[in-house]
Amino acid sequence: MADKIYCGSGKSKFDGDMISVSVCLDDYPKEYLSEYNGKRYLKLDVCKKREVDQYGKTHYVTVNTWTPDSAPTPPVKASDSDIPF
């Protein structure tokens, strides 16, 4: 698992109904940008901190770096000779 790439922080507001975050666009690696229908996207995760920090921040933001290990393999059909009974 890759190290987390921190790029922002946030604060819970309105009794937890909203998380307001600030993201530093200079802190994320450009290789995690993806494109779909001519638009660029960056997947982010907003996570709750264990404790509120000295600035009152309750959440942090990381770049979602998950990628599939490989293409899914199709299921193998069992032939009649593979059945043990």
N, C-alpha and C positions, 0 to 999 in steps of 0.2 A: 504494500500500500504506500502510495506516495505521501510525502509530507504535505500538510495543509498549506494552502496559499492564502494568507489572510489579506483582504483587500478593503475592509471596512468594519464599521460597528454600528449599533443601533440602540434604540431605547423603546421599551414597551410604553404604550400610551393608551388612554381611554380604558382603563381596567384590563389591559391585555388584549383588547379587540384589534389593536393595530400595532405594528412594529415599524417604526420610522428608522430607516437606515441611510447612511452616507457611504458611498463606494468611491474609492480612489481609482480613477481610470488608469493612472500611471502604474499601479501596483499589480495588475494582472498580466500574465504572459499571453502574448498575441496568438500563440499556437492553440489556445483553447477556444478561440473564436470559431464558430461554425456558421455556414451560410445556408439559407433555405429560401427559395423563391426570391433571390436577389437581396435578401436582408441578412444582416449579421447579428448573431446571437452569442451570448455568453451565459452559461449555466452557473448560477450561484446558489449556495446553500446559506440560509439564515438560521443560526443555531443559538440556543439560549445559553448564556454564561452560567457557570456554577454559582458565581457571586456577582453582585453589582459592583462595577469598578469605581474608582475614585471620581470619575466624571459622570456617574449615574447611568452608564451604558449597561444594558441588560442582555444584549445579543451581539454576536459577531458574524461577519460575512466571510465566506471562503469561496474560492473557485471550485466548482464541481469538476473534478479531473477524471471521473470514472469513464472508462472505455471498455467495451466488451473484449474479452480475451481472444475470442475467435468467432468465426461465423458459426451459427447453429448447425449442427449436423442433423440430417434427416433421419427419421426413425428407420430402423432396419426391419424389413418384413421377414418373419420366420417362414421358411419353406416347410413343406410337409416332412422332409427328412430331419429337420431340426427338432421336431416335437418328440419328447422322450416317452410318450405313451401311445 
